[in-house]
């Protein structure tokens, strides 16, 4: 068998890696990059949508506990510095005010987002869908520019193999003019950066959401067995 030179072998390997990633992309989505186990994709539109996905080896309910903790999302959502409930239930349907810090001298952005949470224990599935709305309860800040469009979803799917597939999709128009490097960091890279931070947050906060987890664990416990 004829052997390839090291250079040709490297080129072939890179070609196969890129094309396998493209083949694995969801329909209509273009593969961008893979970092730390999370893949990022782009969907052309007005505006462009971005998506990131990967797996986390943690129980799905522990992931859900972090996901529905609205005030603490500032600890892991990219550029988010303020996040508070305006109305509704964090584990069901809610309206949330969010503020994002951008590098000076660019004006910060804020958003009012309505979202719904669906949790199906039988399927091992959690889905959070969000979209921007108007709310009289939201503050009007002169130091922020209100985001005209923010919509997407966050999905957790139990793979049945001790891991959960996490997918985050966002379609965002940040409003106003932004330099290309800010768009890249604030919009394009945000889903993948956020998922890596989400995974880190889940591991960091293990044991801190027992009140949330207790009723689910009780239902999981075999009949006649007391849950801890």
C-alpha positions as CSV (number, residue, x, y, z in Angstrom):
1,X,0.0,0.0,0.0
2,X,1.3,3.4,-0.9
3,X,1.9,5.6,2.2
4,X,1.0,9.3,2.3
5,X,3.6,11.9,3.2
6,X,3.1,13.4,6.6
7,X,2.0,16.7,5.0
8,X,-0.6,15.0,2.8
9,X,-1.8,12.9,5.7
10,X,-2.3,16.0,7.8
11,X,-4.3,17.7,5.0
12,X,-6.4,14.6,4.5
13,X,-7.1,14.3,8.2
14,X,-8.2,18.0,8.4
15,X,-10.4,17.5,5.3
16,X,-12.1,14.5,6.9
17,X,-12.6,16.3,10.2
18,X,-14.2,19.3,8.6
19,X,-16.5,17.3,6.4
20,X,-17.5,14.9,9.1
21,X,-18.5,17.9,11.2
22,X,-20.5,19.4,8.3
23,X,-22.2,16.0,7.7
24,X,-23.2,15.9,11.4
25,X,-24.7,19.4,11.4
26,X,-28.4,19.7,11.9
27,X,-30.4,20.3,8.6
28,X,-30.0,23.9,7.4
29,X,-27.3,24.7,9.9
30,X,-23.6,25.3,9.0
31,X,-20.9,24.0,11.3
32,X,-18.6,26.7,12.7
33,X,-16.3,25.1,15.3
34,X,-15.9,22.7,18.2
35,X,-14.5,23.7,21.5
36,X,-14.3,21.8,24.8
37,X,-16.8,19.2,23.6
38,X,-19.4,21.7,22.4
39,X,-20.1,22.3,18.7
40,X,-21.4,25.6,17.3
41,X,-23.5,26.1,14.2
42,X,-24.9,29.0,12.1
43,X,-28.2,29.4,10.3
44,X,-28.4,32.2,7.7
45,X,-31.4,34.5,8.1
46,X,-32.3,38.1,9.2
47,X,-30.8,38.1,11.7
48,X,-28.5,35.1,11.7
49,X,-29.3,32.4,14.3
50,X,-26.6,30.5,16.3
51,X,-26.7,27.2,18.0
52,X,-24.4,25.2,20.3
53,X,-24.8,21.6,21.5
54,X,-22.9,19.0,23.5
55,X,-23.3,16.5,26.3
56,X,-22.9,16.8,30.1
57,X,-22.5,13.8,32.3
58,X,-24.8,14.9,35.1
59,X,-28.4,14.0,36.0
60,X,-30.9,15.9,33.9
61,X,-32.7,17.2,37.0
62,X,-29.5,18.8,38.3
63,X,-29.2,20.6,35.0
64,X,-32.8,21.7,35.2
65,X,-32.3,23.1,38.7
66,X,-29.6,25.4,37.4
67,X,-31.5,26.4,34.3
68,X,-34.6,27.6,36.2
69,X,-32.6,29.6,38.8
70,X,-33.3,33.0,37.3
71,X,-31.2,35.3,39.5
72,X,-28.1,33.1,39.3
73,X,-28.0,33.0,35.5
74,X,-25.7,36.0,35.7
75,X,-23.0,33.5,36.9
76,X,-23.0,31.6,33.6
77,X,-24.9,33.3,30.8
78,X,-22.4,35.2,28.6
79,X,-22.2,39.0,29.4
80,X,-25.3,38.8,31.6
81,X,-25.0,41.1,34.6
82,X,-28.6,41.5,35.8
83,X,-31.4,39.1,35.5
84,X,-34.7,39.3,37.5
85,X,-38.2,37.9,37.5
86,X,-40.8,40.5,36.6
87,X,-43.8,38.2,36.7
88,X,-44.7,34.5,36.7
89,X,-43.2,31.2,37.9
90,X,-39.5,30.4,37.3
91,X,-40.4,26.7,36.8
92,X,-43.3,27.4,34.4
93,X,-44.1,30.6,32.6
94,X,-42.4,33.9,33.3
95,X,-41.3,37.3,32.1
96,X,-37.7,38.3,32.9
97,X,-35.7,41.5,32.6
98,X,-32.0,41.0,31.6
99,X,-29.1,43.4,31.2
100,X,-25.9,42.6,29.3
101,X,-22.6,44.5,29.8
102,X,-20.6,45.3,26.7
103,X,-17.1,46.7,26.5
104,X,-16.8,50.5,26.8
105,X,-17.6,52.7,25.0
106,X,-20.3,50.5,23.5
107,X,-23.7,50.9,25.1
108,X,-25.0,48.0,27.3
109,X,-28.0,46.1,26.0
110,X,-31.1,45.0,27.9
111,X,-34.1,42.8,27.1
112,X,-37.5,41.8,28.4
113,X,-38.1,38.2,27.6
114,X,-41.1,35.9,28.1
115,X,-40.4,32.2,28.4
116,X,-42.0,28.9,29.2
117,X,-40.5,25.8,30.8
118,X,-41.6,22.2,30.0
119,X,-40.2,19.3,32.0
120,X,-41.2,15.8,31.1
121,X,-39.7,13.3,33.6
122,X,-40.9,10.3,31.6
123,X,-39.1,11.3,28.4
124,X,-36.1,12.8,30.3
125,X,-36.7,16.1,28.5
126,X,-36.6,19.8,29.5
127,X,-37.4,22.6,27.1
128,X,-37.2,26.3,27.8
129,X,-38.4,28.5,24.9
130,X,-38.0,32.3,25.1
131,X,-39.0,35.4,23.0
132,X,-38.9,39.2,23.6
133,X,-42.0,41.1,24.8
134,X,-43.0,44.4,26.2
135,X,-43.7,44.8,29.9
136,X,-44.8,47.8,31.9
137,X,-42.8,46.3,34.9
138,X,-39.5,46.5,33.1
139,X,-37.2,49.4,33.9
140,X,-36.4,52.0,31.2
141,X,-32.7,52.8,31.4
142,X,-30.9,55.5,29.5
143,X,-27.6,53.7,29.7
144,X,-28.9,50.7,27.8
145,X,-30.2,50.0,24.4
146,X,-33.2,47.7,24.3
147,X,-32.6,44.6,22.2
148,X,-35.2,44.6,19.4
149,X,-35.2,40.8,18.9
150,X,-34.2,37.9,21.2
151,X,-35.7,34.5,20.7
152,X,-34.6,30.9,21.0
153,X,-34.6,27.9,23.2
154,X,-32.6,25.7,25.6
155,X,-33.2,21.9,25.5
156,X,-32.0,19.1,27.7
157,X,-32.4,15.5,26.5
158,X,-31.4,12.5,28.5
159,X,-29.5,10.2,26.1
160,X,-30.1,7.1,28.3
161,X,-26.3,6.5,28.6
162,X,-25.6,8.5,31.7
163,X,-25.3,11.8,29.8
164,X,-27.6,14.7,28.8
165,X,-27.5,16.4,25.4
166,X,-27.7,20.1,25.9
167,X,-28.7,22.4,23.0
168,X,-28.9,26.2,23.1
169,X,-30.3,28.2,20.1
170,X,-30.6,32.0,19.9
171,X,-31.7,34.4,17.2
172,X,-30.7,37.9,18.3
173,X,-30.6,41.4,16.9
174,X,-28.6,43.4,19.4
175,X,-29.8,46.7,18.0
176,X,-27.7,49.6,16.8
177,X,-24.2,49.3,15.2
178,X,-21.6,47.0,16.8
179,X,-18.0,46.3,15.7
180,X,-17.5,42.9,14.0
181,X,-15.4,41.6,17.0
182,X,-18.2,42.5,19.4
183,X,-20.8,40.8,17.2
184,X,-18.6,37.7,17.2
185,X,-18.2,37.6,21.0
186,X,-21.6,38.8,22.0
187,X,-23.7,37.0,19.4
188,X,-21.9,34.3,17.4
189,X,-19.8,32.8,20.2
190,X,-22.4,33.4,23.0
191,X,-24.2,30.0,22.7
192,X,-21.0,27.9,22.9
193,X,-19.5,30.1,25.6
194,X,-22.7,29.9,27.6
195,X,-22.9,26.1,27.4
196,X,-19.4,25.7,28.6
197,X,-20.2,28.1,31.5
198,X,-23.5,26.2,32.1
199,X,-21.7,22.9,32.5
200,X,-19.2,24.5,34.9
201,X,-22.0,26.1,36.9
202,X,-23.8,22.7,37.3
203,X,-20.7,21.1,38.6
204,X,-19.9,24.0,41.0
205,X,-23.4,24.1,42.5
206,X,-24.0,20.4,43.0
207,X,-25.7,19.9,46.4
208,X,-27.2,23.5,46.5
209,X,-30.6,22.7,44.9
210,X,-31.9,20.0,47.2
211,X,-35.2,21.7,47.7
212,X,-35.8,21.7,43.9
213,X,-34.7,18.1,43.5
214,X,-36.4,16.5,46.5
215,X,-39.9,16.1,45.1
216,X,-38.5,14.6,41.9
217,X,-36.3,12.2,43.7
218,X,-39.2,11.1,45.9
219,X,-41.2,10.2,42.9
220,X,-38.2,8.2,41.5
221,X,-37.7,6.2,44.7
222,X,-39.0,2.6,44.6
223,X,-42.4,2.1,46.4
224,X,-41.9,1.7,50.1
225,X,-38.4,3.3,50.0
226,X,-37.8,6.6,51.8
227,X,-35.7,9.0,49.7
228,X,-32.7,10.8,51.1
